[in-house]
């Protein structure tokens, strides 16, 4: 596994700058998810509170509608 990662990193260095930046962002996000504790923002807390209220009030989309949405928007 170590050699595969090293080989990939060498190839990444040949990629266009903007693609390298995207790869860095992805790796940093993976690292943050595995190494650090996520701190909720005020926006996160508000969204979670709104979701909890929707659940308590029974404001849910029927399973059939969710399935239909994903069927319409599924990538081939």
PDB file of N, CA, C and O in Angstrom:
ATOM      1  N   UNK A   1       0.822  -1.202   0.000  1.00  0.00           N
ATOM      2  CA  UNK A   1       0.000   0.000   0.000  1.00  0.00           C
ATOM      3  C   UNK A   1       0.858   1.256   0.000  1.00  0.00           C
ATOM      4  O   UNK A   1       0.531   2.238  -0.666  1.00  0.00           O
ATOM      5  N   UNK A   2       1.956   1.224   0.747  1.00  0.00           N
ATOM      6  CA  UNK A   2       2.824   2.387   0.825  1.00  0.00           C
ATOM      7  C   UNK A   2       3.365   2.810  -0.522  1.00  0.00           C
ATOM      8  O   UNK A   2       3.380   3.998  -0.844  1.00  0.00           O
ATOM      9  N   UNK A   3       3.815   1.842  -1.318  1.00  0.00           N
ATOM     10  CA  UNK A   3       4.347   2.168  -2.636  1.00  0.00           C
ATOM     11  C   UNK A   3       3.269   2.715  -3.554  1.00  0.00           C
ATOM     12  O   UNK A   3       3.535   3.618  -4.347  1.00  0.00           O
ATOM     13  N   UNK A   4       2.065   2.190  -3.462  1.00  0.00           N
ATOM     14  CA  UNK A   4       0.965   2.689  -4.283  1.00  0.00           C
ATOM     15  C   UNK A   4       0.715   4.153  -3.978  1.00  0.00           C
ATOM     16  O   UNK A   4       0.543   4.957  -4.894  1.00  0.00           O
ATOM     17  N   UNK A   5       0.693   4.506  -2.713  1.00  0.00           N
ATOM     18  CA  UNK A   5       0.467   5.897  -2.322  1.00  0.00           C
ATOM     19  C   UNK A   5       1.607   6.788  -2.803  1.00  0.00           C
ATOM     20  O   UNK A   5       1.364   7.879  -3.319  1.00  0.00           O
ATOM     21  N   UNK A   6       2.835   6.339  -2.642  1.00  0.00           N
ATOM     22  CA  UNK A   6       3.984   7.121  -3.098  1.00  0.00           C
ATOM     23  C   UNK A   6       3.937   7.322  -4.607  1.00  0.00           C
ATOM     24  O   UNK A   6       4.208   8.418  -5.097  1.00  0.00           O
ATOM     25  N   UNK A   7       3.592   6.265  -5.348  1.00  0.00           N
ATOM     26  CA  UNK A   7       3.489   6.372  -6.807  1.00  0.00           C
ATOM     27  C   UNK A   7       2.398   7.370  -7.199  1.00  0.00           C
ATOM     28  O   UNK A   7       2.579   8.177  -8.111  1.00  0.00           O
ATOM     29  N   UNK A   8       1.285   7.304  -6.508  1.00  0.00           N
ATOM     30  CA  UNK A   8       0.187   8.215  -6.808  1.00  0.00           C
ATOM     31  C   UNK A   8       0.590   9.662  -6.531  1.00  0.00           C
ATOM     32  O   UNK A   8       0.291  10.552  -7.328  1.00  0.00           O
ATOM     33  N   UNK A   9       1.253   9.897  -5.429  1.00  0.00           N
ATOM     34  CA  UNK A   9       1.680  11.261  -5.094  1.00  0.00           C
ATOM     35  C   UNK A   9       2.631  11.799  -6.159  1.00  0.00           C
ATOM     36  O   UNK A   9       2.561  12.974  -6.520  1.00  0.00           O
ATOM     37  N   UNK A  10       3.505  10.956  -6.653  1.00  0.00           N
ATOM     38  CA  UNK A  10       4.396  11.384  -7.736  1.00  0.00           C
ATOM     39  C   UNK A  10       3.602  11.771  -8.984  1.00  0.00           C
ATOM     40  O   UNK A  10       3.910  12.771  -9.633  1.00  0.00           O
ATOM     41  N   UNK A  11       2.585  10.983  -9.318  1.00  0.00           N
ATOM     42  CA  UNK A  11       1.761  11.302 -10.493  1.00  0.00           C
ATOM     43  C   UNK A  11       0.957  12.561 -10.269  1.00  0.00           C
ATOM     44  O   UNK A  11       0.786  13.358 -11.192  1.00  0.00           O
ATOM     45  N   UNK A  12       0.453  12.759  -9.043  1.00  0.00           N
ATOM     46  CA  UNK A  12      -0.342  13.948  -8.735  1.00  0.00           C
ATOM     47  C   UNK A  12       0.471  15.217  -9.014  1.00  0.00           C
ATOM     48  O   UNK A  12      -0.081  16.230  -9.445  1.00  0.00           O
ATOM     49  N   UNK A  13       1.757  15.158  -8.771  1.00  0.00           N
ATOM     50  CA  UNK A  13       2.608  16.327  -8.986  1.00  0.00           C
ATOM     51  C   UNK A  13       2.685  16.738 -10.450  1.00  0.00           C
ATOM     52  O   UNK A  13       3.145  17.839 -10.757  1.00  0.00           O
ATOM     53  N   UNK A  14       2.247  15.878 -11.354  1.00  0.00           N
ATOM     54  CA  UNK A  14       2.230  16.210 -12.785  1.00  0.00           C
ATOM     55  C   UNK A  14       0.869  16.750 -13.231  1.00  0.00           C
ATOM     56  O   UNK A  14       0.727  17.212 -14.364  1.00  0.00           O
ATOM     57  N   UNK A  15      -0.115  16.695 -12.360  1.00  0.00           N
ATOM     58  CA  UNK A  15      -1.454  17.157 -12.700  1.00  0.00           C
ATOM     59  C   UNK A  15      -1.486  18.684 -12.767  1.00  0.00           C
ATOM     60  O   UNK A  15      -0.620  19.353 -12.202  1.00  0.00           O
ATOM     61  N   UNK A  16      -2.494  19.236 -13.462  1.00  0.00           N
ATOM     62  CA  UNK A  16      -2.656  20.699 -13.475  1.00  0.00           C
ATOM     63  C   UNK A  16      -2.839  21.237 -12.047  1.00  0.00           C
ATOM     64  O   UNK A  16      -3.377  20.555 -11.175  1.00  0.00           O
ATOM     65  N   UNK A  17      -2.384  22.458 -11.836  1.00  0.00           N
ATOM     66  CA  UNK A  17      -2.401  23.076 -10.507  1.00  0.00           C
ATOM     67  C   UNK A  17      -3.778  23.015  -9.839  1.00  0.00           C
ATOM     68  O   UNK A  17      -3.878  22.677  -8.660  1.00  0.00           O
ATOM     69  N   UNK A  18      -4.840  23.341 -10.586  1.00  0.00           N
ATOM     70  CA  UNK A  18      -6.181  23.371  -9.973  1.00  0.00           C
ATOM     71  C   UNK A  18      -6.633  21.974  -9.543  1.00  0.00           C
ATOM     72  O   UNK A  18      -7.358  21.836  -8.557  1.00  0.00           O
ATOM     73  N   UNK A  19      -6.214  20.950 -10.267  1.00  0.00           N
ATOM     74  CA  UNK A  19      -6.574  19.583  -9.899  1.00  0.00           C
ATOM     75  C   UNK A  19      -5.776  19.151  -8.667  1.00  0.00           C
ATOM     76  O   UNK A  19      -6.296  18.448  -7.801  1.00  0.00           O
ATOM     77  N   UNK A  20      -4.518  19.572  -8.595  1.00  0.00           N
ATOM     78  CA  UNK A  20      -3.717  19.291  -7.408  1.00  0.00           C
ATOM     79  C   UNK A  20      -4.343  19.935  -6.168  1.00  0.00           C
ATOM     80  O   UNK A  20      -4.390  19.322  -5.101  1.00  0.00           O
ATOM     81  N   UNK A  21      -4.822  21.168  -6.312  1.00  0.00           N
ATOM     82  CA  UNK A  21      -5.462  21.856  -5.190  1.00  0.00           C
ATOM     83  C   UNK A  21      -6.709  21.106  -4.728  1.00  0.00           C
ATOM     84  O   UNK A  21      -6.966  20.996  -3.529  1.00  0.00           O
ATOM     85  N   UNK A  22      -7.480  20.591  -5.680  1.00  0.00           N
ATOM     86  CA  UNK A  22      -8.667  19.810  -5.342  1.00  0.00           C
ATOM     87  C   UNK A  22      -8.277  18.538  -4.588  1.00  0.00           C
ATOM     88  O   UNK A  22      -8.921  18.167  -3.606  1.00  0.00           O
ATOM     89  N   UNK A  23      -7.221  17.877  -5.055  1.00  0.00           N
ATOM     90  CA  UNK A  23      -6.747  16.664  -4.381  1.00  0.00           C
ATOM     91  C   UNK A  23      -6.305  16.974  -2.956  1.00  0.00           C
ATOM     92  O   UNK A  23      -6.573  16.197  -2.040  1.00  0.00           O
ATOM     93  N   UNK A  24      -5.632  18.097  -2.766  1.00  0.00           N
ATOM     94  CA  UNK A  24      -5.195  18.503  -1.430  1.00  0.00           C
ATOM     95  C   UNK A  24      -6.398  18.726  -0.521  1.00  0.00           C
ATOM     96  O   UNK A  24      -6.406  18.276   0.624  1.00  0.00           O
ATOM     97  N   UNK A  25      -7.413  19.418  -1.028  1.00  0.00           N
ATOM     98  CA  UNK A  25      -8.623  19.663  -0.231  1.00  0.00           C
ATOM     99  C   UNK A  25      -9.278  18.357   0.190  1.00  0.00           C
ATOM    100  O   UNK A  25      -9.719  18.219   1.331  1.00  0.00           O
ATOM    101  N   UNK A  26      -9.344  17.401  -0.726  1.00  0.00           N
ATOM    102  CA  UNK A  26      -9.966  16.110  -0.420  1.00  0.00           C
ATOM    103  C   UNK A  26      -9.169  15.371   0.648  1.00  0.00           C
ATOM    104  O   UNK A  26      -9.743  14.839   1.598  1.00  0.00           O
ATOM    105  N   UNK A  27      -7.857  15.338   0.495  1.00  0.00           N
ATOM    106  CA  UNK A  27      -7.027  14.653   1.489  1.00  0.00           C
ATOM    107  C   UNK A  27      -7.115  15.327   2.857  1.00  0.00           C
ATOM    108  O   UNK A  27      -7.163  14.647   3.882  1.00  0.00           O
ATOM    109  N   UNK A  28      -7.135  16.653   2.878  1.00  0.00           N
ATOM    110  CA  UNK A  28      -7.265  17.359   4.156  1.00  0.00           C
ATOM    111  C   UNK A  28      -8.617  17.071   4.815  1.00  0.00           C
ATOM    112  O   UNK A  28      -8.698  16.943   6.036  1.00  0.00           O
ATOM    113  N   UNK A  29      -9.670  16.971   4.012  1.00  0.00           N
ATOM    114  CA  UNK A  29     -10.992  16.653   4.557  1.00  0.00           C
ATOM    115  C   UNK A  29     -11.009  15.246   5.143  1.00  0.00           C
ATOM    116  O   UNK A  29     -11.597  15.018   6.200  1.00  0.00           O
ATOM    117  N   UNK A  30     -10.368  14.306   4.461  1.00  0.00           N
ATOM    118  CA  UNK A  30     -10.280  12.936   4.987  1.00  0.00           C
ATOM    119  C   UNK A  30      -9.519  12.936   6.307  1.00  0.00           C
ATOM    120  O   UNK A  30      -9.945  12.320   7.283  1.00  0.00           O
ATOM    121  N   UNK A  31      -8.392  13.635   6.322  1.00  0.00           N
ATOM    122  CA  UNK A  31      -7.593  13.697   7.536  1.00  0.00           C
ATOM    123  C   UNK A  31      -8.382  14.321   8.683  1.00  0.00           C
ATOM    124  O   UNK A  31      -8.361  13.812   9.803  1.00  0.00           O
ATOM    125  N   UNK A  32      -9.070  15.411   8.408  1.00  0.00           N
ATOM    126  CA  UNK A  32      -9.845  16.080   9.446  1.00  0.00           C
ATOM    127  C   UNK A  32     -10.931  15.161   9.994  1.00  0.00           C
ATOM    128  O   UNK A  32     -11.185  15.155  11.199  1.00  0.00           O
ATOM    129  N   UNK A  33     -11.568  14.391   9.131  1.00  0.00           N
ATOM    130  CA  UNK A  33     -12.619  13.485   9.567  1.00  0.00           C
ATOM    131  C   UNK A  33     -12.117  12.334  10.412  1.00  0.00           C
ATOM    132  O   UNK A  33     -12.863  11.797  11.231  1.00  0.00           O
ATOM    133  N   UNK A  34     -10.885  11.952  10.230  1.00  0.00           N
ATOM    134  CA  UNK A  34     -10.332  10.809  10.957  1.00  0.00           C
ATOM    135  C   UNK A  34      -9.516  11.204  12.173  1.00  0.00           C
ATOM    136  O   UNK A  34      -9.385  10.417  13.111  1.00  0.00           O
ATOM    137  N   UNK A  35      -8.968  12.400  12.173  1.00  0.00           N
ATOM    138  CA  UNK A  35      -8.006  12.768  13.208  1.00  0.00           C
ATOM    139  C   UNK A  35      -8.583  13.748  14.221  1.00  0.00           C
ATOM    140  O   UNK A  35      -8.266  13.673  15.409  1.00  0.00           O
ATOM    141  N   UNK A  36      -9.415  14.654  13.765  1.00  0.00           N
ATOM    142  CA  UNK A  36      -9.900  15.708  14.653  1.00  0.00           C
ATOM    143  C   UNK A  36     -11.383  15.541  14.945  1.00  0.00           C
ATOM    144  O   UNK A  36     -12.095  14.817  14.250  1.00  0.00           O
ATOM    145  N   UNK A  37     -11.824  16.221  15.977  1.00  0.00           N
ATOM    146  CA  UNK A  37     -13.236  16.250  16.327  1.00  0.00           C
ATOM    147  C   UNK A  37     -13.895  17.389  15.571  1.00  0.00           C
ATOM    148  O   UNK A  37     -13.383  18.509  15.559  1.00  0.00           O
ATOM    149  N   UNK A  38     -15.026  17.109  14.941  1.00  0.00           N
ATOM    150  CA  UNK A  38     -15.743  18.136  14.190  1.00  0.00           C
ATOM    151  C   UNK A  38     -16.499  19.034  15.146  1.00  0.00           C
ATOM    152  O   UNK A  38     -17.216  18.551  16.023  1.00  0.00           O
ATOM    153  N   UNK A  39     -16.346  20.323  14.985  1.00  0.00           N
ATOM    154  CA  UNK A  39     -17.066  21.302  15.790  1.00  0.00           C
ATOM    155  C   UNK A  39     -18.245  21.830  14.979  1.00  0.00           C
ATOM    156  O   UNK A  39     -18.071  22.327  13.866  1.00  0.00           O
ATOM    157  N   UNK A  40     -19.442  21.719  15.546  1.00  0.00           N
ATOM    158  CA  UNK A  40     -20.619  22.233  14.864  1.00  0.00           C
ATOM    159  C   UNK A  40     -20.591  23.755  14.821  1.00  0.00           C
ATOM    160  O   UNK A  40     -20.234  24.412  15.800  1.00  0.00           O
ATOM    161  N   UNK A  41     -20.971  24.304  13.673  1.00  0.00           N
ATOM    162  CA  UNK A  41     -21.110  25.749  13.551  1.00  0.00           C
ATOM    163  C   UNK A  41     -22.516  26.132  14.004  1.00  0.00           C
ATOM    164  O   UNK A  41     -23.369  25.267  14.199  1.00  0.00           O
ATOM    165  N   UNK A  42     -22.750  27.419  14.168  1.00  0.00           N
ATOM    166  CA  UNK A  42     -24.092  27.882  14.508  1.00  0.00           C
ATOM    167  C   UNK A  42     -25.084  27.486  13.417  1.00  0.00           C
ATOM    168  O   UNK A  42     -26.233  27.145  13.698  1.00  0.00           O
ATOM    169  N   UNK A  43     -24.624  27.538  12.177  1.00  0.00           N
ATOM    170  CA  UNK A  43     -25.482  27.138  11.055  1.00  0.00           C
ATOM    171  C   UNK A  43     -25.825  25.651  11.143  1.00  0.00           C
ATOM    172  O   UNK A  43     -26.964  25.267  10.878  1.00  0.00           O
ATOM    173  N   UNK A  44     -24.863  24.816  11.510  1.00  0.00           N
ATOM    174  CA  UNK A  44     -25.110  23.378  11.691  1.00  0.00           C
ATOM    175  C   UNK A  44     -26.144  23.151  12.788  1.00  0.00           C
ATOM    176  O   UNK A  44     -27.073  22.362  12.617  1.00  0.00           O
ATOM    177  N   UNK A  45     -25.980  23.842  13.912  1.00  0.00           N
ATOM    178  CA  UNK A  45     -26.912  23.680  15.037  1.00  0.00           C
ATOM    179  C   UNK A  45     -28.337  24.089  14.645  1.00  0.00           C
ATOM    180  O   UNK A  45     -29.309  23.429  15.012  1.00  0.00           O
ATOM    181  N   UNK A  46     -28.439  25.184  13.895  1.00  0.00           N
ATOM    182  CA  UNK A  46     -29.755  25.651  13.438  1.00  0.00           C
ATOM    183  C   UNK A  46     -30.399  24.623  12.516  1.00  0.00           C
ATOM    184  O   UNK A  46     -31.588  24.332  12.641  1.00  0.00           O
ATOM    185  N   UNK A  47     -29.621  24.079  11.599  1.00  0.00           N
ATOM    186  CA  UNK A  47     -30.152  23.074  10.661  1.00  0.00           C
ATOM    187  C   UNK A  47     -30.592  21.820  11.403  1.00  0.00           C
ATOM    188  O   UNK A  47     -31.640  21.255  11.090  1.00  0.00           O
ATOM    189  N   UNK A  48     -29.809  21.376  12.380  1.00  0.00           N
ATOM    190  CA  UNK A  48     -30.181  20.185  13.154  1.00  0.00           C
ATOM    191  C   UNK A  48     -31.440  20.431  13.978  1.00  0.00           C
ATOM    192  O   UNK A  48     -32.297  19.553  14.078  1.00  0.00           O
ATOM    193  N   UNK A  49     -31.560  21.617  14.566  1.00  0.00           N
ATOM    194  CA  UNK A  49     -32.756  21.946  15.345  1.00  0.00           C
ATOM    195  C   UNK A  49     -33.987  21.968  14.440  1.00  0.00           C
ATOM    196  O   UNK A  49     -35.053  21.483  14.818  1.00  0.00           O
ATOM    197  N   UNK A  50     -33.830  22.532  13.247  1.00  0.00           N
ATOM    198  CA  UNK A  50     -34.950  22.582  12.295  1.00  0.00           C
ATOM    199  C   UNK A  50     -35.347  21.171  11.872  1.00  0.00           C
ATOM    200  O   UNK A  50     -36.535  20.868  11.760  1.00  0.00           O
ATOM    201  N   UNK A  51     -34.365  20.311  11.639  1.00  0.00           N
ATOM    202  CA  UNK A  51     -34.660  18.926  11.260  1.00  0.00           C
ATOM    203  C   UNK A  51     -35.379  18.189  12.384  1.00  0.00           C
ATOM    204  O   UNK A  51     -36.326  17.443  12.133  1.00  0.00           O
ATOM    205  N   UNK A  52     -34.933  18.395  13.623  1.00  0.00           N
ATOM    206  CA  UNK A  52     -35.576  17.747  14.768  1.00  0.00           C
ATOM    207  C   UNK A  52     -37.027  18.219  14.899  1.00  0.00           C
ATOM    208  O   UNK A  52     -37.921  17.426  15.191  1.00  0.00           O
ATOM    209  N   UNK A  53     -37.246  19.508  14.682  1.00  0.00           N
ATOM    210  CA  UNK A  53     -38.614  20.040  14.756  1.00  0.00           C
ATOM    211  C   UNK A  53     -39.480  19.450  13.643  1.00  0.00           C
ATOM    212  O   UNK A  53     -40.630  19.079  13.879  1.00  0.00           O
ATOM    213  N   UNK A  54     -38.933  19.362  12.437  1.00  0.00           N
ATOM    214  CA  UNK A  54     -39.681  18.759  11.329  1.00  0.00           C
ATOM    215  C   UNK A  54     -40.074  17.326  11.665  1.00  0.00           C
ATOM    216  O   UNK A  54     -41.194  16.904  11.375  1.00  0.00           O
ATOM    217  N   UNK A  55     -39.170  16.586  12.268  1.00  0.00           N
ATOM    218  CA  UNK A  55     -39.450  15.203  12.642  1.00  0.00           C
ATOM    219  C   UNK A  55     -40.548  15.138  13.705  1.00  0.00           C
ATOM    220  O   UNK A  55     -41.478  14.340  13.598  1.00  0.00           O
ATOM    221  N   UNK A  56     -40.431  15.983  14.729  1.00  0.00           N
ATOM    222  CA  UNK A  56     -41.466  16.006  15.784  1.00  0.00           C
ATOM    223  C   UNK A  56     -42.831  16.360  15.230  1.00  0.00           C
ATOM    224  O   UNK A  56     -43.844  15.817  15.669  1.00  0.00           O
ATOM    225  N   UNK A  57     -42.862  17.274  14.259  1.00  0.00           N
ATOM    226  CA  UNK A  57     -44.135  17.735  13.688  1.00  0.00           C
ATOM    227  C   UNK A  57     -44.633  16.833  12.561  1.00  0.00           C
ATOM    228  O   UNK A  57     -45.705  17.071  12.004  1.00  0.00           O
ATOM    229  N   UNK A  58     -43.869  15.808  12.224  1.00  0.00           N
ATOM    230  CA  UNK A  58     -44.289  14.871  11.185  1.00  0.00           C
ATOM    231  C   UNK A  58     -44.155  15.418   9.780  1.00  0.00           C
ATOM    232  O   UNK A  58     -44.811  14.933   8.859  1.00  0.00           O
ATOM    233  N   UNK A  59     -43.311  16.425   9.606  1.00  0.00           N
ATOM    234  CA  UNK A  59     -43.110  17.011   8.277  1.00  0.00           C
ATOM    235  C   UNK A  59     -42.039  16.192   7.550  1.00  0.00           C
ATOM    236  O   UNK A  59     -40.866  16.561   7.509  1.00  0.00           O
ATOM    237  N   UNK A  60     -42.478  15.087   6.988  1.00  0.00           N
ATOM    238  CA  UNK A  60     -41.577  14.170   6.297  1.00  0.00           C
ATOM    239  C   UNK A  60     -42.061  13.941   4.878  1.00  0.00           C
ATOM    240  O   UNK A  60     -43.260  14.003   4.604  1.00  0.00           O
ATOM    241  N   UNK A  61     -41.141  13.680   3.993  1.00  0.00           N
ATOM    242  CA  UNK A  61     -41.485  13.345   2.622  1.00  0.00           C
ATOM    243  C   UNK A  61     -41.721  11.849   2.566  1.00  0.00           C
ATOM    244  O   UNK A  61     -40.905  11.080   3.073  1.00  0.00           O
ATOM    245  N   UNK A  62     -42.817  11.420   1.962  1.00  0.00           N
ATOM    246  CA  UNK A  62     -43.086   9.983   1.862  1.00  0.00           C
ATOM    247  C   UNK A  62     -41.972   9.249   1.119  1.00  0.00           C
ATOM    248  O   UNK A  62     -41.368   9.799   0.197  1.00  0.00           O
ATOM    249  N   UNK A  63     -41.702   8.015   1.517  1.00  0.00           N
ATOM    250  CA  UNK A  63     -40.658   7.196   0.901  1.00  0.00           C
ATOM    251  C   UNK A  63     -40.825   7.119  -0.613  1.00  0.00           C
ATOM    252  O   UNK A  63     -39.842   7.138  -1.354  1.00  0.00           O
ATOM    253  N   UNK A  64     -42.065   7.032  -1.065  1.00  0.00           N
ATOM    254  CA  UNK A  64     -42.335   6.929  -2.502  1.00  0.00           C
ATOM    255  C   UNK A  64     -41.779   8.150  -3.233  1.00  0.00           C
ATOM    256  O   UNK A  64     -41.174   8.010  -4.296  1.00  0.00           O
ATOM    257  N   UNK A  65     -41.976   9.342  -2.677  1.00  0.00           N
ATOM    258  CA  UNK A  65     -41.479  10.553  -3.326  1.00  0.00           C
ATOM    259  C   UNK A  65     -39.950  10.603  -3.329  1.00  0.00           C
ATOM    260  O   UNK A  65     -39.341  11.051  -4.300  1.00  0.00           O
ATOM    261  N   UNK A  66     -39.349  10.153  -2.264  1.00  0.00           N
ATOM    262  CA  UNK A  66     -37.889  10.120  -2.204  1.00  0.00           C
ATOM    263  C   UNK A  66     -37.354   9.164  -3.265  1.00  0.00           C
ATOM    264  O   UNK A  66     -36.417   9.496  -3.991  1.00  0.00           O
ATOM    265  N   UNK A  67     -37.951   7.980  -3.354  1.00  0.00           N
ATOM    266  CA  UNK A  67     -37.524   6.994  -4.365  1.00  0.00           C
ATOM    267  C   UNK A  67     -37.685   7.550  -5.771  1.00  0.00           C
ATOM    268  O   UNK A  67     -36.801   7.380  -6.610  1.00  0.00           O
ATOM    269  N   UNK A  68     -38.810   8.216  -6.035  1.00  0.00           N
ATOM    270  CA  UNK A  68     -39.044   8.790  -7.361  1.00  0.00           C
ATOM    271  C   UNK A  68     -38.016   9.866  -7.681  1.00  0.00           C
ATOM    272  O   UNK A  68     -37.539   9.952  -8.812  1.00  0.00           O
ATOM    273  N   UNK A  69     -37.673  10.683  -6.696  1.00  0.00           N
ATOM    274  CA  UNK A  69     -36.668  11.722  -6.898  1.00  0.00           C
ATOM    275  C   UNK A  69     -35.337  11.108  -7.316  1.00  0.00           C
ATOM    276  O   UNK A  69     -34.717  11.558  -8.280  1.00  0.00           O
ATOM    277  N   UNK A  70     -34.895  10.075  -6.585  1.00  0.00           N
ATOM    278  CA  UNK A  70     -33.610   9.465  -6.898  1.00  0.00           C
ATOM    279  C   UNK A  70     -33.639   8.736  -8.238  1.00  0.00           C
ATOM    280  O   UNK A  70     -32.633   8.699  -8.947  1.00  0.00           O
ATOM    281  N   UNK A  71     -34.767   8.165  -8.584  1.00  0.00           N
ATOM    282  CA  UNK A  71     -34.888   7.519  -9.891  1.00  0.00           C
ATOM    283  C   UNK A  71     -34.737   8.547 -11.014  1.00  0.00           C
ATOM    284  O   UNK A  71     -34.051   8.298 -12.006  1.00  0.00           O
ATOM    285  N   UNK A  72     -35.382   9.698 -10.851  1.00  0.00           N
ATOM    286  CA  UNK A  72     -35.293  10.748 -11.867  1.00  0.00           C
ATOM    287  C   UNK A  72     -33.896  11.348 -11.974  1.00  0.00           C
ATOM    288  O   UNK A  72     -33.481  11.774 -13.052  1.00  0.00           O
ATOM    289  N   UNK A  73     -33.175  11.381 -10.864  1.00  0.00           N
ATOM    290  CA  UNK A  73     -31.896  12.089 -10.832  1.00  0.00           C
ATOM    291  C   UNK A  73     -30.681  11.179 -10.764  1.00  0.00           C
ATOM    292  O   UNK A  73     -29.564  11.647 -10.542  1.00  0.00           O
ATOM    293  N   UNK A  74     -30.887   9.907 -10.949  1.00  0.00           N
ATOM    294  CA  UNK A  74     -29.777   8.940 -10.898  1.00  0.00           C
ATOM    295  C   UNK A  74     -28.904   9.125 -12.119  1.00  0.00           C
ATOM    296  O   UNK A  74     -29.382   9.234 -13.248  1.00  0.00           O
ATOM    297  N   UNK A  75     -27.596   9.157 -11.854  1.00  0.00           N
ATOM    298  CA  UNK A  75     -26.635   9.242 -12.971  1.00  0.00           C
ATOM    299  C   UNK A  75     -26.468   7.863 -13.585  1.00  0.00           C
ATOM    300  O   UNK A  75     -26.473   6.850 -12.885  1.00  0.00           O
ATOM    301  N   UNK A  76     -26.323   7.841 -14.860  1.00  0.00           N
ATOM    302  CA  UNK A  76     -26.135   6.547 -15.539  1.00  0.00           C
ATOM    303  C   UNK A  76     -24.689   6.150 -15.544  1.00  0.00           C
ATOM    304  O   UNK A  76     -24.340   5.094 -16.070  1.00  0.00           O
TER     305      UNK A  76
END
